[in-house]
């Protein structure tokens, strides 16, 4: 890979002096859709936060488009979004949160910001709900609104942490439809436990269990879906470059 969009070299990070990520190295090219799997506590969410620059590694380097994070090139959809359902905020206002860094010195959203936010809502299939209270949405609708908020920041890289963990099948199908539309237009990193489902969509899979391992799609068997993360048949893990 000549010019990776994301490049991680020898990252070590942990909590309370105990390493969670251990000598992690990999690179990701522009436009790739990467599935991130692994056991609970293996470091998946931690890895995303290191990539975002929310956590500083103890050692090693992270570069996004040649520069260390944080960067405006990335947008993040967290696993859990806590909100007061009674708080008076509309769907459109939530999505406009992705435009905050573009605010004028007067602190007022411009016409362009509203158009971009509205377009993002349409992109996730919720254009008709922009005036609805965010607190009245189903979990699946709320998740799509958060994706729209991320898209409204016009990122090159979209990071999602288990976006289907609290949604039903219909909402999950809607999310994968959105990912299909975005594939090759954005670089996508998506943490998931639904391994069987993601295999039809991703270009590569990273398994995070302290170390980070590239696993060829054809080597992922039914054992991974029940939480048995083992070495692929026929050889050692392929650590490193994607």
C-alpha positions in Angstrom: 0.0 0.0 0.0 1.7 3.2 -1.2 -0.1 5.9 0.7 -2.3 4.5 3.5 -5.0 6.8 4.9 -4.5 5.3 8.4 -1.2 4.0 9.6 -0.6 2.6 13.0 2.9 1.5 14.2 3.7 -0.4 17.3 0.9 1.1 19.5 0.8 0.1 23.1 -2.0 1.4 25.4 -3.8 0.3 28.5 -5.4 1.3 31.8 -4.0 1.3 35.3 -0.6 0.2 34.0 -2.1 -2.9 32.3 -1.7 -3.0 28.5 -4.9 -3.5 26.5 -3.4 -2.9 23.1 0.0 -4.5 22.6 2.4 -3.6 19.8 -0.4 -3.0 17.3 0.5 -2.2 13.7 -1.7 -2.0 10.6 -2.6 0.3 7.8 -5.8 1.0 6.0 -6.2 2.4 2.5 -8.7 5.0 1.3 -12.2 3.8 0.6 -11.8 0.5 2.4 -14.6 -1.0 4.6 -13.0 -2.6 7.6 -14.8 -4.9 10.0 -13.4 -5.0 13.5 -14.2 -8.1 15.6 -12.9 -9.6 18.8 -13.9 -10.7 22.3 -15.3 -8.3 25.0 -12.4 -6.5 26.6 -10.1 -7.2 23.7 -9.6 -3.5 23.0 -12.0 -2.7 20.1 -13.5 0.5 21.5 -10.1 1.5 22.9 -8.6 1.1 19.4 -11.2 3.4 17.9 -10.5 6.1 20.6 -6.8 5.9 20.0 -7.4 6.4 16.3 -9.6 9.4 17.0 -7.0 10.9 19.3 -9.2 10.7 22.3 -6.6 8.4 24.0 -2.9 8.9 23.7 -0.9 5.7 23.2 1.9 4.9 25.7 4.2 4.3 22.8 4.0 4.0 19.0 2.4 6.3 16.5 -0.9 6.9 14.7 -1.1 8.9 11.5 -4.2 9.8 9.6 -3.5 11.1 6.1 0.1 11.6 7.3 -0.7 13.5 10.5 -1.3 12.5 14.1 -4.9 12.7 15.3 -7.2 14.3 16.3 -8.3 15.3 12.8 -11.4 16.7 11.1 -11.2 13.8 8.6 -12.8 11.5 11.1 -16.4 11.1 12.4 -17.4 8.8 15.2 -20.7 7.1 16.0 -20.3 5.7 19.6 -21.7 2.5 20.9 -24.0 4.1 23.5 -25.5 7.6 23.3 -27.0 8.8 26.5 -29.7 11.5 26.1 -32.5 12.9 28.1 -35.6 11.9 26.1 -37.5 14.8 27.5 -34.9 17.3 26.3 -36.5 19.6 23.7 -34.2 19.0 20.7 -35.3 18.1 17.2 -33.8 15.5 14.9 -32.4 18.3 12.6 -30.8 20.0 15.6 -29.0 16.8 16.6 -27.6 16.4 13.1 -26.5 20.0 13.0 -24.2 19.0 15.8 -21.9 17.7 13.2 -21.6 21.2 11.7 -20.4 22.9 15.0 -16.8 23.3 13.8 -18.1 25.2 10.8 -20.0 27.8 12.9 -19.5 31.4 12.0 -18.0 33.8 14.5 -21.6 34.8 15.4 -22.3 31.2 16.4 -25.2 30.8 13.9 -25.6 28.0 11.4 -25.6 29.1 7.9 -28.0 28.0 5.1 -25.3 25.7 3.8 -25.1 23.9 7.2 -28.8 23.3 7.2 -28.7 22.0 3.6 -25.9 19.6 4.4 -27.6 18.4 7.6 -30.9 17.9 5.7 -29.1 16.0 3.0 -27.5 13.7 5.6 -30.9 12.9 7.1 -32.2 12.1 3.6 -29.2 9.9 3.0 -30.1 7.8 6.1 -33.8 7.7 5.1 -35.1 10.1 7.8 -35.6 13.3 5.8 -39.3 13.5 6.8 -38.4 13.4 10.5 -36.2 16.5 10.8 -38.7 18.5 12.9 -39.6 15.5 15.2 -38.3 15.4 18.8 -35.2 13.2 19.0 -36.4 11.7 22.2 -39.4 10.1 20.5 -37.4 8.1 18.1 -36.9 4.3 18.2 -33.4 3.1 18.9 -32.9 2.2 15.3 -34.0 5.7 14.1 -31.8 7.4 16.8 -28.8 5.4 15.6 -29.4 6.5 12.0 -29.7 10.1 13.2 -26.3 9.8 14.8 -24.9 8.5 11.6 -26.4 11.5 9.8 -24.8 13.7 12.4 -21.4 12.1 11.6 -22.0 12.4 7.9 -22.9 16.1 8.1 -19.3 16.8 9.2 -18.3 15.6 5.8 -15.6 13.2 6.9 -13.3 11.0 4.9 -13.3 8.3 7.6 -16.3 7.0 9.5 -15.8 5.0 12.7 -18.8 3.1 14.1 -18.7 1.2 17.5 -21.3 -1.6 17.4 -24.0 0.5 15.7 -26.5 -2.4 15.6 -26.1 -3.6 19.2 -29.5 -2.2 20.4 -31.5 -2.3 17.2 -34.0 -4.8 15.7 -33.6 -6.6 12.4 -35.4 -3.9 10.4 -33.1 -1.2 11.8 -30.0 -3.4 11.2 -31.1 -3.9 7.6 -31.5 -0.1 7.2 -28.0 0.5 8.6 -26.4 -2.0 6.2 -28.2 -0.3 3.3 -26.6 3.0 4.4 -23.2 1.3 4.6 -23.6 -0.1 1.1 -24.3 3.5 -0.2 -21.2 4.8 1.6 -18.9 2.0 0.6 -16.0 3.2 -1.6 -17.0 6.8 -0.9 -15.7 6.9 2.6 -13.2 4.8 4.6 -15.3 2.9 7.1 -14.2 1.1 10.3 -17.1 -0.8 12.0 -16.9 -2.7 15.3 -19.4 -5.5 15.4 -20.2 -8.8 17.1 -22.5 -9.8 14.2 -19.7 -11.4 12.2 -21.7 -13.5 9.8 -23.6 -10.4 8.7 -20.7 -8.1 8.2 -18.8 -10.5 6.0 -21.0 -9.7 3.0 -20.0 -6.1 3.2 -16.5 -5.6 4.3 -13.2 -5.7 2.4 -11.1 -6.8 5.3 -11.4 -7.9 8.9 -9.3 -7.0 11.9 -9.5 -9.1 15.0 -8.6 -7.2 18.2 -7.7 -9.3 21.2 -4.7 -7.3 22.7 -2.9 -7.7 19.4 -4.6 -6.8 16.1 -4.6 -9.4 13.5 -5.7 -9.3 9.8 -7.9 -12.3 9.1 -8.7 -13.2 5.5 -12.5 -13.3 4.9 -12.3 -16.9 3.7 -10.7 -18.0 7.0 -13.5 -16.7 9.3 -15.6 -19.7 10.3 -18.7 -20.2 12.5 -16.5 -20.4 15.6 -15.9 -16.6 15.4 -19.6 -16.0 15.6 -19.9 -17.8 18.9 -16.9 -15.9 20.4 -14.2 -18.5 19.8 -11.5 -16.3 18.2 -8.8 -18.7 17.1 -5.9 -18.7 14.7 -7.0 -19.2 11.1 -6.3 -22.7 9.8 -3.0 -23.2 8.0 -0.7 -20.8 9.6 0.1 -17.9 11.9 -1.9 -14.7 12.2 -1.1 -12.1 9.6 -0.3 -9.1 11.7 0.1 -5.7 10.0 -0.6 -4.3 6.6 -4.0 -4.5 5.1 
